[in-house]
Amino acid sequence: MGFRGVDYYDVASLLTEEERLIQKTVRTFVDDRVMPVIVRHYEAGTFPADLVPAMGELGLLGANLEGYGCAGLGAVAYGLILQELERGDSGIRSFCSVQGSLVMYPIHAFGSDAQKERWLPRLAKGEAIGCFGLTEPDFGSNPAGMLTRAEPQGKGDGFVLNGTKRWITNAGVADVALVWAKLDGEVRGFLVEKDAPGLVQRKITDKFSLRASVTGELLMEDCRVPGSALLPGAKGMKGPLMCLNQARYGIAWGAIGAAMACYETALDYAKDRVQFSRPIAGYQLVQHKLVEMLSEITKAQLLCHRLGRLKEEGKLVHTQVSLAKRNNVRQALEIARVARDVLGANGIMYEYPVARHMLNLESVYTYEGTHDIHTLILGQDITGLSAFE
C-alpha cells in the first residue's frame, strides 16, 4: 500500500525546498527500509539495529544540532524527520528521539569539550548508542523525588552511583547512559559507560507496546565512574527538563505520522471493503469517522508547523510544547482506535499497521510527561495556580 501523504491544507507550501526534500528522503527510507521489516521485529519483540547506521548516514541522529558531524537542521525539518519515522513505527522514532534529544542534546548543551568530542560524532553516525536514565520505579511524573545518589569516591576524582532507573529506552544496548542522580542534594548528570563497574543493563521484554524498541532498566550498585563523567553544565532539574522539552517537541510531530498511517489505511480499506450494496466508505457513519480523522491530522500539522517556526525564532516556551504533545498524541491514539473500528476484525491483524500503532501510542500517551501531567502544566500556566502539590 503506497503512502500518498496527508496534506489537506497544503502545509507543504509553507515548507522550504530543503524541508520538503528532507521529508521526501525520510519517507522513502521508511518505505524502503522500515516497512518491509517492522512487522517481523514487532512480533518478535526485537529492534532493527541494522537501521541505525543507515539513520546515521542520512544525518537523522541529532539532526538539529550544530557541529560534531551533526546536520544542523532547523526545528521544522527535524520535526518532519520524526513524523516520517513514526509513520513507520513509534519505536523507530523513539530511538531517534532518545539518541538525539535525550543524549546528544545534553552532551552538546551541558558537556565539556572532551565529552562532546568523544561522544557526539560517534552518536551522530550511529556508531554508539545512548540512553537517558531519569525515570525510576517509584518516580516517574515526579522525577525530582529520585532516589539515585552519587557520592565522591574516597580517593581520586571519581564518583560512586547507587540507584535504579526503569522504563529506559535503549537500556540493554546502550554504549553510554546519561544518568541523573543527586550529588550533595543537587541533581547532576553523569555519562556512565556500558562497562562501568557496578552497572547492569537489563531489558524489559514482557510488553504489548513499543515491541520494536528496546526498553530496560539501569541498575547501579556502587557503580564507579571517573570525574570526567560529570556533565559540568547541568545543575538541578533544569537540565533534564530541558532535555525532555526537546523530546516532547519531537513526539508532537511523530504522533502525526502514526495518525497519518492509520488514516490512510482506514481510507483505502473503506473504499475497497464492500458490505450490503456499496463500499463502506459510501456510508455516512464511516465518512464521518474519516472526516474526523482528517480534521484532527490537519489541525495537528498546523499546530506543529507553528510550533517549529516559534522554536526556530527562539520564541518557544515549554508550555506550548506541552499543548502540542498532549493534543497530538491524544488525537493520534483516538484516530488509531477509530481506524481499527473501520477495519473491523482485520484491524487487529499484523497485515495492517493500525493495531501496532494503537498499542504503541498507548505508551507515547504516557511517556515524556503523561497526558494528565501536561494538562496540569498548562493549567498552572493559564491560571497561575499549581495543582501539583
C-alpha positions as CSV (number, residue, x, y, z in Angstrom):
1,M,0.0,0.0,0.0
2,G,1.7,3.2,-1.1
3,F,1.7,6.2,1.2
4,R,0.4,9.3,-0.6
5,G,0.7,11.7,2.3
6,V,-2.0,13.6,4.1
7,D,-1.9,17.4,3.5
8,Y,-5.4,18.7,3.1
9,Y,-4.4,22.3,3.8
10,D,-1.3,22.3,1.6
11,V,1.1,22.6,4.5
12,A,3.9,21.6,2.1
13,S,3.6,25.0,0.5
14,L,4.7,26.5,3.9
15,L,7.9,24.5,3.9
16,T,11.2,25.4,2.3
17,E,12.6,23.3,-0.6
18,E,15.1,21.8,1.7
19,E,12.4,20.8,4.2
20,R,10.4,19.1,1.5
21,L,13.4,17.3,0.3
22,I,14.2,16.1,3.8
23,Q,10.7,14.9,4.3
24,K,10.7,13.0,1.0
25,T,14.1,11.4,1.7
26,V,13.0,10.1,5.1
27,R,9.6,9.0,3.7
28,T,11.5,6.9,1.1
29,F,13.8,5.5,3.8
30,V,10.8,4.4,5.8
31,D,9.1,2.9,2.8
32,D,12.2,1.1,1.6
33,R,13.9,0.1,4.9
34,V,11.4,0.2,7.8
35,M,8.1,-1.1,6.3
36,P,9.5,-4.4,5.0
37,V,10.9,-5.5,8.4
38,I,8.9,-3.7,11.1
39,V,6.1,-6.3,11.5
40,R,8.6,-9.1,11.9
41,H,10.6,-7.1,14.5
42,Y,7.4,-6.0,16.3
43,E,6.1,-9.6,16.5
44,A,9.5,-10.9,17.7
45,G,10.0,-8.1,20.2
46,T,13.3,-7.1,18.6
47,F,14.8,-3.8,17.5
48,P,16.0,-3.5,13.9
49,A,19.5,-2.5,14.8
50,D,20.8,-2.7,11.3
51,L,18.8,0.5,10.6
52,V,20.9,2.6,13.0
53,P,24.0,3.1,10.7
54,A,21.6,4.0,7.8
55,M,19.9,6.6,10.1
56,G,23.4,7.9,10.9
57,E,24.4,8.1,7.3
58,L,21.2,10.0,6.4
59,G,22.0,12.5,9.2
60,L,18.9,11.7,11.2
61,L,20.6,11.4,14.6
62,G,20.9,14.7,16.4
63,A,19.8,16.3,13.2
64,N,19.0,19.7,14.8
65,L,22.4,20.0,16.5
66,E,25.4,22.0,15.1
67,G,28.9,20.6,14.6
68,Y,30.5,17.3,15.5
69,G,29.1,15.7,12.4
70,C,25.5,16.7,13.1
71,A,23.3,18.0,10.3
72,G,22.4,21.4,11.9
73,L,18.8,21.4,10.6
74,G,16.0,23.7,11.6
75,A,13.3,22.7,14.0
76,V,10.6,22.1,11.3
77,A,13.0,19.9,9.3
78,Y,13.8,17.9,12.4
79,G,10.1,17.5,13.2
80,L,9.4,16.2,9.8
81,I,12.1,13.6,10.2
82,L,10.4,12.3,13.3
83,Q,6.9,12.5,11.7
84,E,8.0,10.2,8.9
85,L,9.9,7.8,11.2
86,E,6.8,7.4,13.4
87,R,4.7,6.7,10.3
88,G,6.8,3.6,10.2
89,D,6.7,2.8,13.9
90,S,6.9,4.7,17.2
91,G,9.8,2.5,18.3
92,I,11.9,3.8,15.4
93,R,11.1,7.4,16.2
94,S,11.7,6.7,19.9
95,F,15.3,5.6,19.1
96,C,15.9,8.7,17.1
97,S,14.4,10.9,19.8
98,V,16.4,9.4,22.6
99,Q,19.6,9.4,20.7
100,G,19.2,13.0,19.5
101,S,17.1,14.9,22.1
102,L,17.9,13.0,25.3
103,V,21.6,12.0,24.9
104,M,23.2,14.1,22.2
105,Y,21.4,17.3,23.1
106,P,22.5,17.4,26.8
107,I,26.1,16.5,25.8
108,H,26.0,19.3,23.3
109,A,24.4,21.8,25.7
110,F,26.0,20.8,29.0
111,G,29.0,18.7,28.2
112,S,32.7,19.5,28.3
113,D,34.7,19.8,25.1
114,A,36.2,16.4,25.8
115,Q,32.8,14.8,26.3
116,K,31.5,16.4,23.1
117,E,34.4,15.3,21.0
118,R,34.3,11.8,22.4
119,W,30.6,11.1,22.0
120,L,28.8,13.3,19.6
121,P,30.5,12.2,16.3
122,R,30.0,8.5,17.2
123,L,26.4,9.0,18.3
124,A,25.7,11.0,15.1
125,K,27.0,8.2,12.9
126,G,25.1,5.5,14.9
127,E,28.5,4.0,15.9
128,A,27.4,4.4,19.5
129,I,24.0,4.2,21.2
130,G,22.9,6.2,24.2
131,C,20.1,6.1,26.7
132,F,18.6,8.6,29.2
133,G,18.3,7.5,32.8
134,L,15.8,9.7,34.6
135,T,12.7,7.7,35.4
136,E,12.8,5.4,38.5
137,P,10.5,2.6,39.6
138,D,8.8,4.9,42.1
139,F,9.4,8.3,40.5
140,G,8.1,8.9,37.0
141,S,5.9,12.1,36.9
142,N,7.8,13.5,39.9
143,P,11.5,13.0,38.8
144,A,12.7,15.4,41.4
145,G,12.0,12.7,44.0
146,M,14.6,10.4,42.6
147,L,16.5,8.1,45.0
148,T,19.6,7.6,42.8
149,R,22.6,9.1,44.6
150,A,26.1,10.0,43.6
151,E,28.9,10.4,46.1
152,P,32.5,11.4,45.6
153,Q,35.0,8.4,45.8
154,G,37.1,8.3,48.8
155,K,40.2,8.7,46.7
156,G,40.6,10.3,43.3
157,D,38.2,12.5,41.4
158,G,35.5,9.9,40.6
159,F,32.0,9.2,41.8
160,V,30.0,6.2,43.1
161,L,26.4,5.9,41.9
162,N,23.7,3.8,43.5
163,G,20.1,3.5,42.3
164,T,17.8,2.1,39.7
165,K,16.3,3.6,36.5
166,R,13.4,1.9,34.8
167,W,11.5,2.3,31.5
168,I,14.6,3.4,29.8
169,T,14.6,3.3,26.0
170,N,17.8,1.7,24.7
171,A,18.8,0.3,28.1
172,G,20.3,-3.1,27.3
173,V,22.1,-2.0,24.2
174,A,23.4,1.4,25.1
175,D,27.1,2.2,25.0
176,V,26.6,5.2,27.3
177,A,23.9,6.1,29.7
178,L,23.2,9.6,30.8
179,V,22.2,9.0,34.4
180,W,20.6,11.7,36.5
181,A,21.5,11.4,40.2
182,K,21.6,13.6,43.3
183,L,25.0,14.8,44.3
184,D,25.0,16.7,47.6
185,G,21.3,17.1,47.2
186,E,21.6,18.6,43.7
187,V,20.5,16.8,40.5
188,R,23.5,16.2,38.2
189,G,24.1,14.3,35.0
190,F,26.7,11.6,34.6
191,L,27.9,9.8,31.4
192,V,28.1,6.2,32.5
193,E,29.7,3.9,30.0
194,K,28.4,0.3,29.5
195,D,31.5,-1.3,31.0
196,A,31.4,0.8,34.2
197,P,32.0,-1.4,37.3
198,G,28.7,-1.8,39.1
199,L,26.4,-1.1,36.2
200,V,23.9,-3.7,34.9
201,Q,21.6,-3.1,32.0
202,R,18.6,-5.3,31.9
203,K,15.9,-5.5,29.1
204,I,12.2,-5.5,29.8
205,T,10.6,-7.9,27.3
206,D,7.1,-8.7,28.5
207,K,5.3,-5.7,26.9
208,F,2.4,-5.2,24.5
209,S,3.6,-1.8,23.3
210,L,6.8,-0.5,21.6
211,R,7.8,-4.1,20.9
212,A,10.3,-3.0,18.2
213,S,12.0,-0.7,20.7
214,V,14.5,-1.7,23.4
215,T,13.2,-0.9,26.9
216,G,15.0,-1.7,30.1
217,E,16.5,-0.9,33.5
218,L,19.7,0.5,34.6
219,L,20.8,-1.0,38.0
220,M,23.7,0.7,39.7
221,E,25.3,-0.8,42.8
222,D,28.4,1.0,43.8
223,C,28.9,1.9,40.2
224,R,32.2,3.7,39.8
225,V,32.7,6.5,37.2
226,P,35.6,8.9,36.7
227,G,35.3,12.5,37.4
228,S,35.2,13.2,33.7
229,A,31.8,11.5,33.6
230,L,30.1,14.5,35.2
231,L,28.3,16.9,32.9
232,P,29.7,20.3,34.0
233,G,26.9,22.5,32.7
234,A,23.8,20.8,34.1
235,K,22.8,21.5,37.7
236,G,19.4,21.0,39.2
237,M,16.2,19.8,37.5
238,K,16.5,22.4,34.7
239,G,19.0,20.1,32.8
240,P,16.8,17.0,32.5
241,L,13.6,19.1,32.0
242,M,15.3,21.0,29.1
243,C,16.1,17.6,27.5
244,L,12.5,16.4,28.0
245,N,11.2,19.5,26.3
246,Q,13.4,18.7,23.3
247,A,12.0,15.2,23.1
248,R,8.4,16.3,23.7
249,Y,8.7,18.6,20.7
250,G,9.7,15.7,18.5
251,I,6.9,13.5,19.9
252,A,4.3,16.1,18.9
253,W,5.5,15.7,15.3
254,G,5.9,12.0,15.5
255,A,2.3,11.4,16.6
256,I,1.1,12.9,13.3
257,G,3.0,10.3,11.4
258,A,1.3,7.4,13.3
259,A,-2.1,9.1,12.8
260,M,-1.4,9.5,9.0
261,A,-0.6,5.8,8.7
262,C,-3.8,4.8,10.4
263,Y,-6.0,7.3,8.4
264,E,-4.5,6.2,5.1
265,T,-5.0,2.6,5.9
266,A,-8.7,3.2,7.0
267,L,-9.4,5.3,3.9
268,D,-8.1,2.7,1.5
269,Y,-9.8,-0.2,3.3
270,A,-13.1,1.6,3.4
271,K,-13.1,2.3,-0.3
272,D,-12.3,-1.4,-1.1
273,R,-14.5,-3.1,1.5
274,V,-18.0,-3.8,0.1
275,Q,-20.8,-4.5,2.5
276,F,-24.5,-4.6,1.5
277,S,-24.7,-2.5,-1.6
278,R,-21.6,-0.5,-1.7
279,P,-18.1,0.1,-0.3
280,I,-18.3,1.0,3.4
281,A,-16.7,4.4,2.5
282,G,-20.1,5.3,0.9
283,Y,-22.0,5.1,4.3
284,Q,-22.5,8.2,6.4
285,L,-21.1,6.7,9.6
286,V,-17.8,5.7,8.0
287,Q,-17.5,9.0,6.2
288,H,-17.9,10.8,9.5
289,K,-15.1,8.8,11.0
290,L,-12.8,9.5,8.1
291,V,-13.6,13.2,8.2
292,E,-12.9,13.4,11.9
293,M,-9.5,11.7,11.4
294,L,-8.5,14.1,8.6
295,S,-9.7,17.1,10.6
296,E,-7.5,16.3,13.6
297,I,-4.5,15.4,11.5
298,T,-4.8,18.8,9.7
299,K,-5.1,20.7,13.0
300,A,-2.1,18.8,14.4
301,Q,0.0,19.6,11.3
302,L,-0.7,23.3,11.6
303,L,0.0,23.2,15.3
304,C,3.4,21.7,14.8
305,H,4.3,23.9,11.9
306,R,3.7,27.0,14.0
307,L,5.5,25.4,17.0
308,G,8.5,24.7,14.8
309,R,8.7,28.2,13.5
310,L,8.5,29.6,17.0
311,K,11.3,27.3,18.0
312,E,13.4,28.5,15.1
313,E,12.8,32.1,16.1
314,G,13.8,31.4,19.7
315,K,10.3,32.3,20.9
316,L,9.1,28.9,22.0
317,V,8.1,28.3,25.6
318,H,7.8,24.9,27.2
319,T,4.1,25.1,27.9
320,Q,3.5,25.4,24.1
321,V,5.3,22.1,23.7
322,S,3.0,20.6,26.4
323,L,-0.1,21.7,24.5
324,A,1.1,20.1,21.2
325,K,2.4,16.9,22.8
326,R,-0.9,16.5,24.8
327,N,-3.2,17.3,21.9
328,N,-1.4,15.4,19.1
329,V,-0.8,12.2,20.9
330,R,-4.4,12.0,22.2
331,Q,-5.8,12.6,18.8
332,A,-3.4,10.1,17.2
333,L,-4.5,7.5,19.7
334,E,-8.2,8.2,19.0
335,I,-7.5,8.0,15.3
336,A,-5.8,4.7,15.7
337,R,-8.8,3.3,17.7
338,V,-11.3,4.6,15.1
339,A,-9.2,3.2,12.2
340,R,-9.2,-0.2,14.0
341,D,-13.0,0.0,14.1
342,V,-13.3,0.9,10.4
343,L,-11.2,-2.2,9.6
344,G,-13.3,-4.4,11.8
345,A,-11.7,-7.8,12.6
346,N,-8.9,-7.0,10.1
347,G,-7.9,-4.1,12.3
348,I,-6.1,-6.5,14.8
349,M,-4.1,-8.3,12.1
350,Y,-0.4,-7.7,11.5
351,E,-1.1,-7.3,7.8
352,Y,-2.3,-3.8,8.7
353,P,-0.4,-1.2,10.8
354,V,-3.3,0.1,12.8
355,A,-3.3,-2.1,15.9
356,R,0.5,-1.8,16.1
357,H,0.3,2.0,16.1
358,M,-2.6,1.9,18.5
359,L,-0.7,-0.1,21.1
360,N,2.5,2.0,20.6
361,L,0.5,5.2,21.1
362,E,-0.7,3.9,24.5
363,S,2.9,4.3,25.6
364,V,3.5,7.5,23.8
365,Y,0.4,8.9,25.6
366,T,2.2,8.2,28.9
367,Y,5.9,8.8,28.4
368,E,7.7,12.1,28.2
369,G,5.1,13.5,30.6
370,T,1.7,11.8,30.8
371,H,-1.4,13.3,29.3
372,D,-2.6,14.4,32.8
373,I,0.8,16.0,33.7
374,H,0.8,18.1,30.6
375,T,-2.8,19.1,31.5
376,L,-1.6,20.4,34.8
377,I,1.4,22.1,33.3
378,L,-0.9,24.1,31.0
379,G,-3.4,24.6,33.9
380,Q,-0.7,26.2,36.0
381,D,0.4,28.4,33.1
382,I,-3.1,29.8,32.4
383,T,-4.3,30.2,36.0
384,G,-1.1,30.9,37.8
385,L,-2.0,28.2,40.3
386,S,-0.2,24.9,40.7
387,A,-2.2,21.7,41.1
388,F,0.9,19.5,41.6
389,E,1.1,19.7,45.4
